[in-house]
């Protein structure tokens, strides 16, 4: 009878396994919450900066921030980094959508705060650029991304791109350190 009670979880059942399960779930839920908070902050910063750039900078002269080393210049980019792949805007849109779905599915197994931050940055960045691809001209799923951060001798990018790169770098570091999204550590 005690075994049946522990399986169905009646109030009278007491076991070491049941006390461990409630502790793990809130930790996992906090990591998922951290992922979505980081994603929301990254997304809102990207969205707000792009709205400001379109309103104040588009169609105007670039603003020099640090001489010729860094300027803000509004550019519509239908392609990927360095303006490559302009004919593949729909493919970039699909890739962003797939990345978002994969991150959301992976979040269910998330028990690591560093991974939550990394995936949150990726999710926020992917959502930021996907929003441009869906809602900006020339049309749905073909929209050009608003880029505006223009370092000298480098591609013009935006905050979503920065979030994606930072998240990717963090994932590489976590992988080299042997930390998995589920919180396990490998010392291989």
C-alpha positions in Angstrom: 0.0 0.0 0.0 2.8 2.4 0.8 4.3 1.8 -2.7 0.9 2.7 -4.3 0.6 5.8 -2.2 4.1 7.0 -3.2 3.4 6.3 -6.9 0.1 8.2 -6.9 1.4 10.9 -4.5 -1.2 10.8 -1.7 -0.7 13.2 1.3 0.3 10.4 3.6 3.2 9.2 1.5 6.7 10.4 2.5 9.8 9.6 0.5 13.2 11.1 -0.3 12.3 11.2 -4.0 9.3 13.4 -3.5 11.3 16.0 -1.6 13.9 16.3 -4.3 11.4 16.8 -7.2 9.8 20.0 -5.9 13.2 21.5 -5.3 14.4 20.8 -8.8 11.3 22.2 -10.5 11.4 25.7 -9.1 15.1 25.9 -9.9 14.3 24.9 -13.5 11.4 27.4 -13.6 13.6 30.2 -12.4 16.1 29.4 -15.2 13.3 29.4 -17.7 12.1 32.7 -16.3 15.6 34.1 -16.6 15.8 33.0 -20.2 12.6 34.8 -21.0 13.5 38.0 -19.1 16.9 38.2 -20.9 15.1 37.6 -24.2 12.5 40.3 -23.4 15.1 42.8 -22.4 17.2 42.1 -25.5 14.2 42.3 -27.7 12.8 45.5 -26.3 16.2 47.2 -26.5 16.6 46.2 -30.1 13.0 47.2 -31.0 13.3 50.5 -29.2 16.7 51.4 -30.8 15.4 50.5 -34.3 12.3 52.7 -33.8 14.5 55.5 -32.7 16.9 55.1 -35.6 14.1 55.0 -38.2 12.5 58.1 -36.6 15.6 60.2 -36.0 18.3 58.9 -38.3 16.9 57.4 -41.4 17.4 59.7 -44.5 19.9 61.8 -42.6 23.7 62.1 -42.4 25.4 59.5 -40.1 26.3 60.6 -36.6 29.9 60.3 -35.7 30.2 58.7 -32.2 34.0 58.2 -32.0 35.5 60.1 -35.0 35.8 57.8 -38.0 36.0 54.7 -35.8 32.3 54.5 -34.9 29.2 56.1 -36.3 25.5 55.6 -36.3 24.1 55.2 -39.8 20.6 53.9 -40.7 20.8 51.1 -43.3 18.2 48.6 -44.4 19.7 45.2 -44.8 17.7 42.5 -46.7 20.6 40.0 -46.3 22.8 38.7 -43.6 26.0 40.0 -42.1 28.1 42.1 -44.5 25.1 42.4 -46.8 25.5 38.9 -48.1 22.6 36.8 -49.3 20.2 39.6 -50.2 18.2 37.2 -52.4 17.7 34.8 -49.4 15.6 37.0 -47.1 12.9 34.4 -46.8 15.4 31.7 -45.9 16.8 34.0 -43.1 13.3 34.5 -41.9 12.7 30.7 -41.7 16.0 30.2 -40.0 15.1 32.7 -37.3 11.8 31.1 -36.8 13.4 27.7 -36.4 15.9 29.0 -33.9 13.1 30.5 -31.8 11.2 27.2 -31.8 14.4 25.2 -30.9 15.2 27.5 -28.0 11.7 27.4 -26.6 11.7 23.6 -26.8 15.2 23.4 -25.2 14.1 25.7 -22.4 12.1 22.8 -20.9 15.3 21.0 -20.0 17.1 24.1 -18.7 18.7 24.0 -15.3 21.7 26.3 -15.9 21.7 30.1 -15.4 24.6 30.8 -17.8 22.8 28.7 -20.5 19.5 30.6 -19.7 21.4 33.9 -20.3 23.0 32.7 -23.5 19.8 31.3 -24.9 17.9 34.4 -23.8 20.3 36.5 -25.8 19.9 34.3 -28.8 16.1 34.3 -28.5 15.8 38.1 -28.0 18.1 38.7 -31.0 16.3 36.3 -33.2 13.0 37.8 -32.3 14.3 41.3 -33.0 15.5 40.5 -36.5 12.5 38.3 -37.2 10.2 41.2 -36.3 12.0 43.3 -39.0 11.7 40.5 -41.5 8.0 40.1 -40.9 6.8 43.7 -40.5 9.2 46.0 -42.4 9.1 46.8 -46.1 9.2 45.5 -48.8 6.8 42.9 -47.4 5.9 40.1 -45.0 8.8 37.6 -44.7 10.9 39.8 -47.0 11.5 42.8 -44.8 14.9 44.4 -44.5 16.5 44.5 -41.1 17.4 48.0 -39.7 21.1 48.2 -39.0 22.8 51.3 -37.5 26.0 50.5 -35.5 28.8 51.2 -38.0 32.3 50.5 -36.8 35.1 51.5 -39.3 36.0 48.7 -41.7 33.3 46.4 -40.4 29.7 45.4 -41.2 26.9 47.6 -40.0 24.8 45.8 -37.4 22.1 46.3 -34.7 21.5 45.3 -31.1 19.8 42.1 -32.1 22.9 41.0 -34.0 25.0 41.9 -30.9 22.8 39.8 -28.7 23.0 36.9 -31.1 26.8 37.1 -31.2 27.2 37.5 -27.4 24.9 34.5 -26.8 26.8 32.4 -29.4 30.1 33.3 -27.7 28.7 32.4 -24.3 27.5 29.1 -25.6 31.0 28.3 -27.0 32.6 29.2 -23.7 30.0 27.1 -21.7 30.6 24.1 -24.1 34.4 24.4 -23.7 33.9 24.4 -19.9 31.8 21.3 -20.2 28.5 22.8 -18.8 25.3 21.4 -20.3 22.0 23.2 -20.4 20.6 20.7 -17.9 23.3 21.8 -15.4 25.6 18.8 -15.7 29.3 19.4 -16.0 31.6 17.2 -18.1 35.3 17.2 -17.3 36.4 15.6 -20.6 
